[in-house]
Amino acid sequence: MAASRGLGLIVLIVVAGLVVGSLLGELVASLLPSGVVHDLLTRGPQIGLTPPATLDLRFVALTFGMMLKVNVVGVLGVVLAALALRRL
């Protein structure tokens, strides 16, 4: 499968699945009352740079930061995106 498709397309599909899944998770969680299901959909590990890294070159300062929030619906979005990629 990876040989016939470019790596860029695969990464794009996985990132799109994460974004759409996370947005759906936040939307569904906002509609649900507080409780176990709400916590399951909204909570998850946060992976990234905390605090962001800064590179100061005296004439320009660059700040690098990235945070990835993983939740159950985001992972489900990646799985659905992978299935959609297989069908393409």
WOBELUR-V653012 format. One record per residue. N is the residue number from 0. RES is the residue in one letter. OMEGA is omega in whole degrees, 0 to 359 (* if undefined). Layout:
N&RES&OMEGA / N&RES&OMEGA
This chain:
0&M&183 / 1&A&181 / 2&A&182 / 3&S&180 / 4&R&177 / 5&G&178 / 6&L&179 / 7&G&179 / 8&L&180 / 9&I&179 / 10&V&179 / 11&L&180 / 12&I&180 / 13&V&179 / 14&V&177 / 15&A&177 / 16&G&177 / 17&L&182 / 18&V&181 / 19&V&179 / 20&G&179 / 21&S&177 / 22&L&177 / 23&L&178 / 24&G&177 / 25&E&180 / 26&L&180 / 27&V&180 / 28&A&179 / 29&S&179 / 30&L&182 / 31&L&175 / 32&P&179 / 33&S&181 / 34&G&184 / 35&V&181 / 36&V&178 / 37&H&179 / 38&D&179 / 39&L&182 / 40&L&186 / 41&T&183 / 42&R&178 / 43&G&181 / 44&P&174 / 45&Q&183 / 46&I&178 / 47&G&180 / 48&L&177 / 49&T&353 / 50&P&179 / 51&P&180 / 52&A&180 / 53&T&176 / 54&L&182 / 55&D&180 / 56&L&181 / 57&R&178 / 58&F&176 / 59&V&177 / 60&A&180 / 61&L&178 / 62&T&180 / 63&F&178 / 64&G&178 / 65&M&178 / 66&M&179 / 67&L&176 / 68&K&181 / 69&V&173 / 70&N&186 / 71&V&182 / 72&V&175 / 73&G&177 / 74&V&176 / 75&L&177 / 76&G&177 / 77&V&179 / 78&V&178 / 79&L&177 / 80&A&178 / 81&A&177 / 82&L&178 / 83&A&178 / 84&L&178 / 85&R&181 / 86&R&180 / 87&L&*
